[in-house]
Amino acid sequence: MSSPLMKSEPALMSHLLKSERLVLEFQITSHATPASKIHSSDIAHVVYLRSEGKIAEADAIEDLSASFTTAVDNSTGNSVFGVLLTRLESIEKVYSISVTEQTSLAASIATTKLGTNGLTSGGNIAFEIAGTGLNLASESPTFRVEIEYRLSI
């Protein structure tokens, strides 16, 4: 049942119908050899991580090497890695990306949208995560991601 406001404001109804929210978790299993890390996700074949030694999968879908910071598992406890989300239909705009580190290994987490406000030229969502106090060579964090976006259909 729609409200009278929605009937009188078709732009609002259209906006609400196109708005989407995705919540997911992923984990990075640490390894001292960067290429030996294991990535796992709630939704395989949609979420691709780009960590030190593990960039091929994400880059095969869309090469954003010029946009991503070089991935690093800094042994001093600062890590940077990228996230690429694909197959989310036709996205027009990314409103927000929120990342929390569930295992409390990082002192802080900073998220940076890539592309045009989080949306790549290939129509994918891409962002970077910088974890202060997080060493992916020896720590196995679990991340929760919440993304709000609007479809173009």
CNS distance restraints for C-alpha pairs under 8 A (distance, minus, plus):
assign (resid   2 and name CA) (resid   6 and name CA) 6.29 0.50 0.50
assign (resid   2 and name CA) (resid   7 and name CA) 7.04 0.50 0.50
assign (resid   3 and name CA) (resid   7 and name CA) 6.59 0.50 0.50
assign (resid   4 and name CA) (resid   8 and name CA) 6.20 0.50 0.50
assign (resid   5 and name CA) (resid   9 and name CA) 5.96 0.50 0.50
assign (resid   6 and name CA) (resid  10 and name CA) 6.21 0.50 0.50
assign (resid   6 and name CA) (resid  12 and name CA) 6.27 0.50 0.50
assign (resid   6 and name CA) (resid  13 and name CA) 5.46 0.50 0.50
assign (resid   7 and name CA) (resid  13 and name CA) 7.61 0.50 0.50
assign (resid   9 and name CA) (resid  13 and name CA) 6.66 0.50 0.50
assign (resid  10 and name CA) (resid  14 and name CA) 6.09 0.50 0.50
assign (resid  11 and name CA) (resid  15 and name CA) 6.09 0.50 0.50
assign (resid  12 and name CA) (resid  16 and name CA) 6.17 0.50 0.50
assign (resid  13 and name CA) (resid  17 and name CA) 6.19 0.50 0.50
assign (resid  14 and name CA) (resid  18 and name CA) 6.29 0.50 0.50
assign (resid  15 and name CA) (resid  19 and name CA) 6.21 0.50 0.50
assign (resid  15 and name CA) (resid 150 and name CA) 7.76 0.50 0.50
assign (resid  18 and name CA) (resid 150 and name CA) 5.28 0.50 0.50
assign (resid  18 and name CA) (resid 151 and name CA) 4.99 0.50 0.50
assign (resid  18 and name CA) (resid 152 and name CA) 7.09 0.50 0.50
assign (resid  18 and name CA) (resid 153 and name CA) 7.14 0.50 0.50
assign (resid  19 and name CA) (resid 148 and name CA) 7.35 0.50 0.50
assign (resid  19 and name CA) (resid 149 and name CA) 5.92 0.50 0.50
assign (resid  19 and name CA) (resid 150 and name CA) 4.47 0.50 0.50
assign (resid  19 and name CA) (resid 151 and name CA) 6.43 0.50 0.50
assign (resid  20 and name CA) (resid 148 and name CA) 5.78 0.50 0.50
assign (resid  20 and name CA) (resid 149 and name CA) 5.38 0.50 0.50
assign (resid  20 and name CA) (resid 150 and name CA) 5.91 0.50 0.50
assign (resid  20 and name CA) (resid 151 and name CA) 7.29 0.50 0.50
assign (resid  21 and name CA) (resid 146 and name CA) 7.10 0.50 0.50
assign (resid  21 and name CA) (resid 147 and name CA) 5.65 0.50 0.50
assign (resid  21 and name CA) (resid 148 and name CA) 4.46 0.50 0.50
assign (resid  21 and name CA) (resid 149 and name CA) 6.44 0.50 0.50
assign (resid  22 and name CA) (resid 145 and name CA) 7.91 0.50 0.50
assign (resid  22 and name CA) (resid 146 and name CA) 5.73 0.50 0.50
assign (resid  22 and name CA) (resid 147 and name CA) 5.23 0.50 0.50
assign (resid  22 and name CA) (resid 148 and name CA) 6.52 0.50 0.50
assign (resid  23 and name CA) (resid 144 and name CA) 7.21 0.50 0.50
assign (resid  23 and name CA) (resid 145 and name CA) 5.64 0.50 0.50
assign (resid  23 and name CA) (resid 146 and name CA) 4.52 0.50 0.50
assign (resid  23 and name CA) (resid 147 and name CA) 6.54 0.50 0.50
assign (resid  24 and name CA) (resid  41 and name CA) 7.65 0.50 0.50
assign (resid  24 and name CA) (resid  42 and name CA) 6.03 0.50 0.50
assign (resid  24 and name CA) (resid  43 and name CA) 7.45 0.50 0.50
assign (resid  24 and name CA) (resid 144 and name CA) 5.79 0.50 0.50
assign (resid  24 and name CA) (resid 145 and name CA) 5.37 0.50 0.50
assign (resid  24 and name CA) (resid 146 and name CA) 6.73 0.50 0.50
assign (resid  25 and name CA) (resid  41 and name CA) 5.98 0.50 0.50
assign (resid  25 and name CA) (resid  42 and name CA) 5.67 0.50 0.50
assign (resid  25 and name CA) (resid 142 and name CA) 6.91 0.50 0.50
assign (resid  25 and name CA) (resid 143 and name CA) 5.45 0.50 0.50
assign (resid  25 and name CA) (resid 144 and name CA) 4.43 0.50 0.50
assign (resid  25 and name CA) (resid 145 and name CA) 6.13 0.50 0.50
assign (resid  26 and name CA) (resid  39 and name CA) 7.32 0.50 0.50
assign (resid  26 and name CA) (resid  40 and name CA) 5.54 0.50 0.50
assign (resid  26 and name CA) (resid  41 and name CA) 4.09 0.50 0.50
assign (resid  26 and name CA) (resid  42 and name CA) 6.23 0.50 0.50
assign (resid  26 and name CA) (resid 142 and name CA) 5.77 0.50 0.50
assign (resid  26 and name CA) (resid 143 and name CA) 5.43 0.50 0.50
assign (resid  26 and name CA) (resid 144 and name CA) 6.76 0.50 0.50
assign (resid  27 and name CA) (resid  39 and name CA) 5.83 0.50 0.50
assign (resid  27 and name CA) (resid  40 and name CA) 5.26 0.50 0.50
assign (resid  27 and name CA) (resid  41 and name CA) 6.36 0.50 0.50
assign (resid  27 and name CA) (resid 140 and name CA) 7.00 0.50 0.50
assign (resid  27 and name CA) (resid 141 and name CA) 5.82 0.50 0.50
assign (resid  27 and name CA) (resid 142 and name CA) 4.34 0.50 0.50
assign (resid  27 and name CA) (resid 143 and name CA) 6.21 0.50 0.50
assign (resid  28 and name CA) (resid  37 and name CA) 6.91 0.50 0.50
assign (resid  28 and name CA) (resid  38 and name CA) 5.86 0.50 0.50
assign (resid  28 and name CA) (resid  39 and name CA) 4.75 0.50 0.50
assign (resid  28 and name CA) (resid  40 and name CA) 6.61 0.50 0.50
assign (resid  28 and name CA) (resid 136 and name CA) 7.48 0.50 0.50
assign (resid  28 and name CA) (resid 140 and name CA) 5.42 0.50 0.50
assign (resid  28 and name CA) (resid 141 and name CA) 5.81 0.50 0.50
assign (resid  28 and name CA) (resid 142 and name CA) 6.69 0.50 0.50
assign (resid  29 and name CA) (resid  37 and name CA) 5.69 0.50 0.50
assign (resid  29 and name CA) (resid  38 and name CA) 5.03 0.50 0.50
assign (resid  29 and name CA) (resid  39 and name CA) 6.34 0.50 0.50
assign (resid  29 and name CA) (resid 136 and name CA) 7.76 0.50 0.50
assign (resid  29 and name CA) (resid 139 and name CA) 7.29 0.50 0.50
assign (resid  29 and name CA) (resid 140 and name CA) 4.60 0.50 0.50
assign (resid  29 and name CA) (resid 141 and name CA) 7.18 0.50 0.50
assign (resid  30 and name CA) (resid  37 and name CA) 5.46 0.50 0.50
assign (resid  30 and name CA) (resid  38 and name CA) 7.15 0.50 0.50
assign (resid  30 and name CA) (resid 136 and name CA) 5.25 0.50 0.50
assign (resid  30 and name CA) (resid 137 and name CA) 5.06 0.50 0.50
assign (resid  30 and name CA) (resid 138 and name CA) 5.22 0.50 0.50
assign (resid  30 and name CA) (resid 139 and name CA) 5.31 0.50 0.50
assign (resid  30 and name CA) (resid 140 and name CA) 4.94 0.50 0.50
assign (resid  31 and name CA) (resid  36 and name CA) 5.94 0.50 0.50
assign (resid  31 and name CA) (resid  37 and name CA) 5.12 0.50 0.50
assign (resid  31 and name CA) (resid 136 and name CA) 7.18 0.50 0.50
assign (resid  31 and name CA) (resid 137 and name CA) 4.84 0.50 0.50
assign (resid  31 and name CA) (resid 138 and name CA) 6.04 0.50 0.50
assign (resid  32 and name CA) (resid  36 and name CA) 7.76 0.50 0.50
assign (resid  32 and name CA) (resid 137 and name CA) 4.49 0.50 0.50
assign (resid  32 and name CA) (resid 138 and name CA) 6.38 0.50 0.50
assign (resid  33 and name CA) (resid  37 and name CA) 7.21 0.50 0.50
assign (resid  33 and name CA) (resid  53 and name CA) 7.92 0.50 0.50
assign (resid  33 and name CA) (resid 137 and name CA) 7.13 0.50 0.50
assign (resid  34 and name CA) (resid  51 and name CA) 7.86 0.50 0.50
assign (resid  34 and name CA) (resid  52 and name CA) 5.50 0.50 0.50
assign (resid  34 and name CA) (resid  53 and name CA) 4.56 0.50 0.50
assign (resid  34 and name CA) (resid  54 and name CA) 7.06 0.50 0.50
assign (resid  34 and name CA) (resid  73 and name CA) 7.73 0.50 0.50
assign (resid  34 and name CA) (resid 137 and name CA) 6.90 0.50 0.50
assign (resid  35 and name CA) (resid  52 and name CA) 7.14 0.50 0.50
assign (resid  35 and name CA) (resid  53 and name CA) 4.18 0.50 0.50
assign (resid  35 and name CA) (resid  54 and name CA) 5.51 0.50 0.50
assign (resid  36 and name CA) (resid  53 and name CA) 7.73 0.50 0.50
assign (resid  37 and name CA) (resid  54 and name CA) 7.62 0.50 0.50
assign (resid  39 and name CA) (resid  49 and name CA) 7.14 0.50 0.50
assign (resid  40 and name CA) (resid  44 and name CA) 7.37 0.50 0.50
assign (resid  41 and name CA) (resid  47 and name CA) 6.78 0.50 0.50
assign (resid  43 and name CA) (resid  47 and name CA) 6.43 0.50 0.50
assign (resid  44 and name CA) (resid  48 and name CA) 7.96 0.50 0.50
assign (resid  45 and name CA) (resid  86 and name CA) 7.80 0.50 0.50
assign (resid  46 and name CA) (resid  84 and name CA) 7.95 0.50 0.50
assign (resid  46 and name CA) (resid  85 and name CA) 5.36 0.50 0.50
assign (resid  46 and name CA) (resid  86 and name CA) 4.96 0.50 0.50
assign (resid  46 and name CA) (resid  87 and name CA) 6.13 0.50 0.50
assign (resid  46 and name CA) (resid  88 and name CA) 7.91 0.50 0.50
assign (resid  47 and name CA) (resid  83 and name CA) 6.94 0.50 0.50
assign (resid  47 and name CA) (resid  84 and name CA) 5.87 0.50 0.50
assign (resid  47 and name CA) (resid  85 and name CA) 4.72 0.50 0.50
assign (resid  47 and name CA) (resid  86 and name CA) 6.72 0.50 0.50
assign (resid  48 and name CA) (resid  57 and name CA) 6.83 0.50 0.50
assign (resid  48 and name CA) (resid  58 and name CA) 5.41 0.50 0.50
assign (resid  48 and name CA) (resid  83 and name CA) 5.79 0.50 0.50
assign (resid  48 and name CA) (resid  84 and name CA) 5.09 0.50 0.50
assign (resid  48 and name CA) (resid  85 and name CA) 6.37 0.50 0.50
assign (resid  49 and name CA) (resid  54 and name CA) 7.63 0.50 0.50
assign (resid  49 and name CA) (resid  55 and name CA) 7.37 0.50 0.50
assign (resid  49 and name CA) (resid  57 and name CA) 7.91 0.50 0.50
assign (resid  49 and name CA) (resid  58 and name CA) 6.47 0.50 0.50
assign (resid  49 and name CA) (resid  81 and name CA) 7.21 0.50 0.50
assign (resid  49 and name CA) (resid  82 and name CA) 5.72 0.50 0.50
assign (resid  49 and name CA) (resid  83 and name CA) 4.66 0.50 0.50
assign (resid  49 and name CA) (resid  84 and name CA) 6.36 0.50 0.50
assign (resid  50 and name CA) (resid  54 and name CA) 5.72 0.50 0.50
assign (resid  50 and name CA) (resid  55 and name CA) 4.60 0.50 0.50
assign (resid  50 and name CA) (resid  56 and name CA) 7.80 0.50 0.50
assign (resid  50 and name CA) (resid  57 and name CA) 7.78 0.50 0.50
assign (resid  50 and name CA) (resid  58 and name CA) 6.14 0.50 0.50
assign (resid  50 and name CA) (resid  71 and name CA) 6.93 0.50 0.50
assign (resid  50 and name CA) (resid  81 and name CA) 5.59 0.50 0.50
assign (resid  50 and name CA) (resid  82 and name CA) 4.72 0.50 0.50
assign (resid  50 and name CA) (resid  83 and name CA) 6.10 0.50 0.50
assign (resid  50 and name CA) (resid  84 and name CA) 7.82 0.50 0.50
assign (resid  51 and name CA) (resid  55 and name CA) 6.15 0.50 0.50
assign (resid  51 and name CA) (resid  71 and name CA) 5.12 0.50 0.50
assign (resid  51 and name CA) (resid  72 and name CA) 6.80 0.50 0.50
assign (resid  51 and name CA) (resid  73 and name CA) 7.75 0.50 0.50
assign (resid  51 and name CA) (resid  80 and name CA) 7.34 0.50 0.50
assign (resid  51 and name CA) (resid  81 and name CA) 4.70 0.50 0.50
assign (resid  51 and name CA) (resid  82 and name CA) 6.47 0.50 0.50
assign (resid  52 and name CA) (resid  70 and name CA) 7.69 0.50 0.50
assign (resid  52 and name CA) (resid  71 and name CA) 4.66 0.50 0.50
assign (resid  52 and name CA) (resid  72 and name CA) 5.07 0.50 0.50
assign (resid  52 and name CA) (resid  73 and name CA) 6.29 0.50 0.50
assign (resid  52 and name CA) (resid  81 and name CA) 7.19 0.50 0.50
assign (resid  55 and name CA) (resid  59 and name CA) 6.08 0.50 0.50
assign (resid  56 and name CA) (resid  60 and name CA) 5.89 0.50 0.50
assign (resid  57 and name CA) (resid  61 and name CA) 6.85 0.50 0.50
assign (resid  58 and name CA) (resid  62 and name CA) 6.46 0.50 0.50
assign (resid  58 and name CA) (resid  63 and name CA) 7.26 0.50 0.50
assign (resid  58 and name CA) (resid  84 and name CA) 6.53 0.50 0.50
assign (resid  59 and name CA) (resid  63 and name CA) 4.24 0.50 0.50
assign (resid  59 and name CA) (resid  64 and name CA) 6.59 0.50 0.50
assign (resid  59 and name CA) (resid  65 and name CA) 7.36 0.50 0.50
assign (resid  62 and name CA) (resid 122 and name CA) 7.01 0.50 0.50
assign (resid  64 and name CA) (resid  68 and name CA) 6.10 0.50 0.50
assign (resid  65 and name CA) (resid  69 and name CA) 7.61 0.50 0.50
assign (resid  65 and name CA) (resid  70 and name CA) 7.81 0.50 0.50
assign (resid  67 and name CA) (resid 114 and name CA) 6.57 0.50 0.50
assign (resid  67 and name CA) (resid 115 and name CA) 7.20 0.50 0.50
assign (resid  68 and name CA) (resid  82 and name CA) 6.62 0.50 0.50
assign (resid  68 and name CA) (resid 114 and name CA) 7.43 0.50 0.50
assign (resid  68 and name CA) (resid 128 and name CA) 6.97 0.50 0.50
assign (resid  69 and name CA) (resid  80 and name CA) 7.35 0.50 0.50
assign (resid  69 and name CA) (resid  81 and name CA) 7.59 0.50 0.50
assign (resid  69 and name CA) (resid  82 and name CA) 7.98 0.50 0.50
assign (resid  69 and name CA) (resid 128 and name CA) 7.80 0.50 0.50
assign (resid  70 and name CA) (resid  80 and name CA) 7.53 0.50 0.50
assign (resid  70 and name CA) (resid  81 and name CA) 7.65 0.50 0.50
assign (resid  71 and name CA) (resid  79 and name CA) 7.46 0.50 0.50
assign (resid  71 and name CA) (resid  80 and name CA) 5.19 0.50 0.50
assign (resid  71 and name CA) (resid  81 and name CA) 4.82 0.50 0.50
assign (resid  71 and name CA) (resid  82 and name CA) 7.26 0.50 0.50
assign (resid  72 and name CA) (resid  78 and name CA) 7.93 0.50 0.50
assign (resid  72 and name CA) (resid  79 and name CA) 5.37 0.50 0.50
assign (resid  72 and name CA) (resid  80 and name CA) 5.30 0.50 0.50
assign (resid  72 and name CA) (resid  81 and name CA) 6.76 0.50 0.50
assign (resid  73 and name CA) (resid  77 and name CA) 7.56 0.50 0.50
assign (resid  73 and name CA) (resid  78 and name CA) 6.77 0.50 0.50
assign (resid  73 and name CA) (resid  79 and name CA) 4.71 0.50 0.50
assign (resid  73 and name CA) (resid  80 and name CA) 6.83 0.50 0.50
assign (resid  73 and name CA) (resid 134 and name CA) 7.96 0.50 0.50
assign (resid  73 and name CA) (resid 135 and name CA) 5.57 0.50 0.50
assign (resid  73 and name CA) (resid 136 and name CA) 5.02 0.50 0.50
assign (resid  73 and name CA) (resid 137 and name CA) 5.83 0.50 0.50
assign (resid  74 and name CA) (resid  78 and name CA) 5.16 0.50 0.50
assign (resid  74 and name CA) (resid  79 and name CA) 5.46 0.50 0.50
assign (resid  74 and name CA) (resid 135 and name CA) 5.90 0.50 0.50
assign (resid  74 and name CA) (resid 136 and name CA) 7.51 0.50 0.50
assign (resid  74 and name CA) (resid 137 and name CA) 7.70 0.50 0.50
assign (resid  75 and name CA) (resid 135 and name CA) 5.65 0.50 0.50
assign (resid  75 and name CA) (resid 137 and name CA) 7.01 0.50 0.50
assign (resid  76 and name CA) (resid 133 and name CA) 7.53 0.50 0.50
assign (resid  76 and name CA) (resid 135 and name CA) 7.08 0.50 0.50
assign (resid  77 and name CA) (resid 131 and name CA) 8.00 0.50 0.50
assign (resid  77 and name CA) (resid 132 and name CA) 6.35 0.50 0.50
assign (resid  77 and name CA) (resid 133 and name CA) 4.26 0.50 0.50
assign (resid  77 and name CA) (resid 134 and name CA) 4.55 0.50 0.50
assign (resid  77 and name CA) (resid 135 and name CA) 4.42 0.50 0.50
assign (resid  78 and name CA) (resid 130 and name CA) 7.21 0.50 0.50
assign (resid  78 and name CA) (resid 131 and name CA) 5.61 0.50 0.50
assign (resid  78 and name CA) (resid 132 and name CA) 4.60 0.50 0.50
assign (resid  78 and name CA) (resid 133 and name CA) 5.24 0.50 0.50
assign (resid  78 and name CA) (resid 134 and name CA) 5.20 0.50 0.50
assign (resid  78 and name CA) (resid 135 and name CA) 6.07 0.50 0.50
assign (resid  79 and name CA) (resid 130 and name CA) 5.62 0.50 0.50
assign (resid  79 and name CA) (resid 131 and name CA) 5.12 0.50 0.50
assign (resid  79 and name CA) (resid 132 and name CA) 6.66 0.50 0.50
assign (resid  79 and name CA) (resid 133 and name CA) 7.81 0.50 0.50
assign (resid  79 and name CA) (resid 134 and name CA) 5.82 0.50 0.50
assign (resid  79 and name CA) (resid 135 and name CA) 6.08 0.50 0.50
assign (resid  79 and name CA) (resid 136 and name CA) 6.73 0.50 0.50
assign (resid  80 and name CA) (resid 128 and name CA) 7.04 0.50 0.50
assign (resid  80 and name CA) (resid 129 and name CA) 5.68 0.50 0.50
assign (resid  80 and name CA) (resid 130 and name CA) 4.38 0.50 0.50
assign (resid  80 and name CA) (resid 131 and name CA) 6.37 0.50 0.50
assign (resid  81 and name CA) (resid 128 and name CA) 5.76 0.50 0.50
assign (resid  81 and name CA) (resid 129 and name CA) 5.54 0.50 0.50
assign (resid  81 and name CA) (resid 130 and name CA) 6.70 0.50 0.50
assign (resid  82 and name CA) (resid 126 and name CA) 7.27 0.50 0.50
assign (resid  82 and name CA) (resid 127 and name CA) 5.82 0.50 0.50
assign (resid  82 and name CA) (resid 128 and name CA) 4.29 0.50 0.50
assign (resid  82 and name CA) (resid 129 and name CA) 6.12 0.50 0.50
assign (resid  83 and name CA) (resid 126 and name CA) 5.65 0.50 0.50
assign (resid  83 and name CA) (resid 127 and name CA) 5.45 0.50 0.50
assign (resid  83 and name CA) (resid 128 and name CA) 6.09 0.50 0.50
assign (resid  83 and name CA) (resid 129 and name CA) 7.70 0.50 0.50
assign (resid  84 and name CA) (resid 124 and name CA) 6.91 0.50 0.50
assign (resid  84 and name CA) (resid 125 and name CA) 5.82 0.50 0.50
assign (resid  84 and name CA) (resid 126 and name CA) 4.55 0.50 0.50
assign (resid  84 and name CA) (resid 127 and name CA) 6.80 0.50 0.50
assign (resid  85 and name CA) (resid 124 and name CA) 5.82 0.50 0.50
assign (resid  85 and name CA) (resid 125 and name CA) 5.10 0.50 0.50
assign (resid  85 and name CA) (resid 126 and name CA) 6.38 0.50 0.50
assign (resid  86 and name CA) (resid 123 and name CA) 7.90 0.50 0.50
assign (resid  86 and name CA) (resid 124 and name CA) 5.14 0.50 0.50
assign (resid  86 and name CA) (resid 125 and name CA) 6.78 0.50 0.50
assign (resid  87 and name CA) (resid 124 and name CA) 7.47 0.50 0.50
assign (resid  88 and name CA) (resid 124 and name CA) 7.57 0.50 0.50
assign (resid  89 and name CA) (resid 151 and name CA) 7.24 0.50 0.50
assign (resid  90 and name CA) (resid 123 and name CA) 6.94 0.50 0.50
assign (resid  90 and name CA) (resid 151 and name CA) 5.54 0.50 0.50
assign (resid  90 and name CA) (resid 152 and name CA) 5.58 0.50 0.50
assign (resid  90 and name CA) (resid 153 and name CA) 6.67 0.50 0.50
assign (resid  91 and name CA) (resid 119 and name CA) 7.85 0.50 0.50
assign (resid  91 and name CA) (resid 123 and name CA) 6.47 0.50 0.50
assign (resid  91 and name CA) (resid 124 and name CA) 7.74 0.50 0.50
assign (resid  91 and name CA) (resid 149 and name CA) 7.06 0.50 0.50
assign (resid  91 and name CA) (resid 150 and name CA) 5.91 0.50 0.50
assign (resid  91 and name CA) (resid 151 and name CA) 4.34 0.50 0.50
assign (resid  91 and name CA) (resid 152 and name CA) 5.45 0.50 0.50
assign (resid  92 and name CA) (resid 149 and name CA) 7.60 0.50 0.50
assign (resid  92 and name CA) (resid 150 and name CA) 5.61 0.50 0.50
assign (resid  92 and name CA) (resid 151 and name CA) 5.20 0.50 0.50
assign (resid  92 and name CA) (resid 152 and name CA) 4.68 0.50 0.50
assign (resid  93 and name CA) (resid 117 and name CA) 7.77 0.50 0.50
assign (resid  93 and name CA) (resid 119 and name CA) 6.97 0.50 0.50
assign (resid  93 and name CA) (resid 149 and name CA) 5.64 0.50 0.50
assign (resid  93 and name CA) (resid 150 and name CA) 5.27 0.50 0.50
assign (resid  93 and name CA) (resid 151 and name CA) 7.16 0.50 0.50
assign (resid  94 and name CA) (resid 117 and name CA) 6.56 0.50 0.50
assign (resid  94 and name CA) (resid 118 and name CA) 5.93 0.50 0.50
assign (resid  94 and name CA) (resid 119 and name CA) 6.51 0.50 0.50
assign (resid  94 and name CA) (resid 125 and name CA) 7.70 0.50 0.50
assign (resid  94 and name CA) (resid 147 and name CA) 7.63 0.50 0.50
assign (resid  94 and name CA) (resid 148 and name CA) 6.28 0.50 0.50
assign (resid  94 and name CA) (resid 149 and name CA) 4.31 0.50 0.50
assign (resid  94 and name CA) (resid 150 and name CA) 6.52 0.50 0.50
assign (resid  95 and name CA) (resid 147 and name CA) 7.56 0.50 0.50
assign (resid  95 and name CA) (resid 148 and name CA) 5.39 0.50 0.50
assign (resid  95 and name CA) (resid 149 and name CA) 5.18 0.50 0.50
assign (resid  95 and name CA) (resid 150 and name CA) 7.56 0.50 0.50
assign (resid  96 and name CA) (resid 146 and name CA) 7.87 0.50 0.50
assign (resid  96 and name CA) (resid 147 and name CA) 5.62 0.50 0.50
assign (resid  96 and name CA) (resid 148 and name CA) 5.27 0.50 0.50
assign (resid  96 and name CA) (resid 149 and name CA) 7.08 0.50 0.50
assign (resid  97 and name CA) (resid 111 and name CA) 7.56 0.50 0.50
assign (resid  97 and name CA) (resid 113 and name CA) 7.71 0.50 0.50
assign (resid  97 and name CA) (resid 145 and name CA) 7.06 0.50 0.50
assign (resid  97 and name CA) (resid 146 and name CA) 5.80 0.50 0.50
assign (resid  97 and name CA) (resid 147 and name CA) 4.57 0.50 0.50
assign (resid  97 and name CA) (resid 148 and name CA) 6.73 0.50 0.50
assign (resid  98 and name CA) (resid 111 and name CA) 7.39 0.50 0.50
assign (resid  98 and name CA) (resid 145 and name CA) 5.69 0.50 0.50
assign (resid  98 and name CA) (resid 146 and name CA) 5.12 0.50 0.50
assign (resid  98 and name CA) (resid 147 and name CA) 6.44 0.50 0.50
assign (resid  99 and name CA) (resid 109 and name CA) 7.36 0.50 0.50
assign (resid  99 and name CA) (resid 111 and name CA) 6.99 0.50 0.50
assign (resid  99 and name CA) (resid 143 and name CA) 6.66 0.50 0.50
assign (resid  99 and name CA) (resid 144 and name CA) 5.66 0.50 0.50
assign (resid  99 and name CA) (resid 145 and name CA) 4.60 0.50 0.50
assign (resid  99 and name CA) (resid 146 and name CA) 6.54 0.50 0.50
assign (resid 100 and name CA) (resid 109 and name CA) 7.04 0.50 0.50
assign (resid 100 and name CA) (resid 143 and name CA) 5.66 0.50 0.50
assign (resid 100 and name CA) (resid 144 and name CA) 5.28 0.50 0.50
assign (resid 100 and name CA) (resid 145 and name CA) 6.66 0.50 0.50
assign (resid 101 and name CA) (resid 105 and name CA) 7.31 0.50 0.50
assign (resid 101 and name CA) (resid 106 and name CA) 6.90 0.50 0.50
assign (resid 101 and name CA) (resid 109 and name CA) 7.33 0.50 0.50
assign (resid 101 and name CA) (resid 141 and name CA) 6.67 0.50 0.50
assign (resid 101 and name CA) (resid 142 and name CA) 5.84 0.50 0.50
assign (resid 101 and name CA) (resid 143 and name CA) 4.45 0.50 0.50
assign (resid 101 and name CA) (resid 144 and name CA) 6.36 0.50 0.50
assign (resid 102 and name CA) (resid 141 and name CA) 7.16 0.50 0.50
assign (resid 102 and name CA) (resid 142 and name CA) 5.39 0.50 0.50
assign (resid 102 and name CA) (resid 143 and name CA) 5.56 0.50 0.50
assign (resid 102 and name CA) (resid 144 and name CA) 6.65 0.50 0.50
assign (resid 103 and name CA) (resid 141 and name CA) 5.73 0.50 0.50
assign (resid 103 and name CA) (resid 142 and name CA) 5.88 0.50 0.50
assign (resid 103 and name CA) (resid 143 and name CA) 7.85 0.50 0.50
assign (resid 104 and name CA) (resid 141 and name CA) 7.88 0.50 0.50
assign (resid 105 and name CA) (resid 133 and name CA) 7.12 0.50 0.50
assign (resid 105 and name CA) (resid 134 and name CA) 6.08 0.50 0.50
assign (resid 105 and name CA) (resid 139 and name CA) 7.43 0.50 0.50
assign (resid 105 and name CA) (resid 141 and name CA) 6.61 0.50 0.50
assign (resid 106 and name CA) (resid 131 and name CA) 5.79 0.50 0.50
assign (resid 106 and name CA) (resid 132 and name CA) 5.71 0.50 0.50
assign (resid 106 and name CA) (resid 133 and name CA) 4.87 0.50 0.50
assign (resid 106 and name CA) (resid 134 and name CA) 4.76 0.50 0.50
assign (resid 107 and name CA) (resid 131 and name CA) 7.31 0.50 0.50
assign (resid 107 and name CA) (resid 132 and name CA) 5.45 0.50 0.50
assign (resid 107 and name CA) (resid 133 and name CA) 5.13 0.50 0.50
assign (resid 107 and name CA) (resid 134 and name CA) 7.33 0.50 0.50
assign (resid 108 and name CA) (resid 131 and name CA) 5.86 0.50 0.50
assign (resid 108 and name CA) (resid 132 and name CA) 5.21 0.50 0.50
assign (resid 108 and name CA) (resid 133 and name CA) 7.19 0.50 0.50
assign (resid 109 and name CA) (resid 129 and name CA) 6.72 0.50 0.50
assign (resid 109 and name CA) (resid 130 and name CA) 5.74 0.50 0.50
assign (resid 109 and name CA) (resid 131 and name CA) 4.66 0.50 0.50
assign (resid 109 and name CA) (resid 132 and name CA) 6.41 0.50 0.50
assign (resid 110 and name CA) (resid 129 and name CA) 5.73 0.50 0.50
assign (resid 110 and name CA) (resid 130 and name CA) 5.15 0.50 0.50
assign (resid 110 and name CA) (resid 131 and name CA) 6.55 0.50 0.50
assign (resid 111 and name CA) (resid 127 and name CA) 6.77 0.50 0.50
assign (resid 111 and name CA) (resid 128 and name CA) 5.61 0.50 0.50
assign (resid 111 and name CA) (resid 129 and name CA) 4.75 0.50 0.50
assign (resid 111 and name CA) (resid 130 and name CA) 6.51 0.50 0.50
assign (resid 112 and name CA) (resid 127 and name CA) 5.48 0.50 0.50
assign (resid 112 and name CA) (resid 128 and name CA) 5.10 0.50 0.50
assign (resid 112 and name CA) (resid 129 and name CA) 6.62 0.50 0.50
assign (resid 113 and name CA) (resid 117 and name CA) 5.67 0.50 0.50
assign (resid 113 and name CA) (resid 118 and name CA) 4.32 0.50 0.50
assign (resid 113 and name CA) (resid 119 and name CA) 7.93 0.50 0.50
assign (resid 113 and name CA) (resid 126 and name CA) 6.34 0.50 0.50
assign (resid 113 and name CA) (resid 127 and name CA) 4.34 0.50 0.50
assign (resid 113 and name CA) (resid 128 and name CA) 6.47 0.50 0.50
assign (resid 114 and name CA) (resid 118 and name CA) 4.72 0.50 0.50
assign (resid 114 and name CA) (resid 119 and name CA) 6.82 0.50 0.50
assign (resid 114 and name CA) (resid 120 and name CA) 7.07 0.50 0.50
assign (resid 114 and name CA) (resid 125 and name CA) 7.92 0.50 0.50
assign (resid 114 and name CA) (resid 126 and name CA) 5.40 0.50 0.50
assign (resid 114 and name CA) (resid 127 and name CA) 5.06 0.50 0.50
assign (resid 114 and name CA) (resid 128 and name CA) 7.20 0.50 0.50
assign (resid 115 and name CA) (resid 119 and name CA) 5.25 0.50 0.50
assign (resid 115 and name CA) (resid 120 and name CA) 4.54 0.50 0.50
assign (resid 115 and name CA) (resid 121 and name CA) 7.03 0.50 0.50
assign (resid 115 and name CA) (resid 126 and name CA) 6.99 0.50 0.50
assign (resid 116 and name CA) (resid 120 and name CA) 6.26 0.50 0.50
assign (resid 116 and name CA) (resid 121 and name CA) 7.97 0.50 0.50
assign (resid 118 and name CA) (resid 125 and name CA) 5.45 0.50 0.50
assign (resid 118 and name CA) (resid 126 and name CA) 5.45 0.50 0.50
assign (resid 118 and name CA) (resid 127 and name CA) 6.22 0.50 0.50
assign (resid 119 and name CA) (resid 123 and name CA) 6.04 0.50 0.50
assign (resid 119 and name CA) (resid 124 and name CA) 5.68 0.50 0.50
assign (resid 119 and name CA) (resid 125 and name CA) 4.78 0.50 0.50
assign (resid 119 and name CA) (resid 126 and name CA) 6.35 0.50 0.50
assign (resid 120 and name CA) (resid 124 and name CA) 5.25 0.50 0.50
assign (resid 120 and name CA) (resid 125 and name CA) 6.15 0.50 0.50
assign (resid 120 and name CA) (resid 126 and name CA) 6.63 0.50 0.50
assign (resid 134 and name CA) (resid 139 and name CA) 7.07 0.50 0.50
assign (resid 135 and name CA) (resid 139 and name CA) 5.63 0.50 0.50
assign (resid 136 and name CA) (resid 140 and name CA) 6.48 0.50 0.50
assign (resid 136 and name CA) (resid 141 and name CA) 7.80 0.50 0.50
